[in-house]
Amino acid sequence: EVQLLESGGGLVQPGGSLRLSCAASGFTFSSYGVTWVRQAPGKGLEWVSYIGSGGSTYYTDSVKGRFTISRDNSKNTLYLQMNSLRAEDTAVYYCAKRGSPAAGYFFDSWGQGTLVTVSS
Amino acid sequence: QTVVTQEPSFSVSPGGTVTLTCGLSSGSVSTSHYPSWYQQTPGQAPRTLIYSTNTRSSGVPDRFSGSILGNKAALTITGAQADDESNYYCVLYMDSGIWVFGGGTKLTVL
């Protein structure tokens, strides 16, 4: 069974930094792309960043230059380093596993999320 | 800036059929966008329903189906049940490792 467990959320002041982690199990982590999706309170889902199995990285425009996605295949863990945080980054952050590349571009498993609150 | 459009809300009667759509602010949605659909109830993680336009994810009842209707992707629920009352999100793959979610549709079953 695929499991994704996020951690690292919390309260941080504007301009601060936070690193989120997503521990993966139940699949060959190194063979799949993984992504971060966030959801501001009372709002919809927003794609944030993606890292492919080969390490290529992609970001939505609003986080470029501030967020860095990375992975440690030896630890089966996905990370999101978030710097220069703003109030509008306040959200629940979900990690998700990409589905089989042969089947298209979609996410087939999701974690339960970790809450990031940016406030003074 | 690409905007993916969804109806903000929709209602359906129990046992009824409803079609939710997913469009683009500029242009048409095609199978090349690999449209996928996710169901989310408040406080819960999303659940994958449909991917690559019309493939049901494992365990998803066959009352859920996906298609392209005109210039939009569509999610049809046939024989709606009370526990289908949720928020539904589509997401389109925009090439080059970028995905864009729609704003979501809140479905009420009453």
Interface residues (C-beta under 8 A of the other chain):
Chain A: T35 V37 G44 L45 E46 W47 Y50 G52 S56 T57 Y58 T60 D61 Y94 A96 G99 A103 G104 Y105 F106 F107 D108 S109 W110 G111 Q112 G113
Chain B: Q1 Y34 S36 Y38 Q40 A45 P46 R47 T48 Y51 S52 T55 S57 N87 Y89 V91 Y93 S96 G97 I98 W99 V100 F101 G102 G103 G104
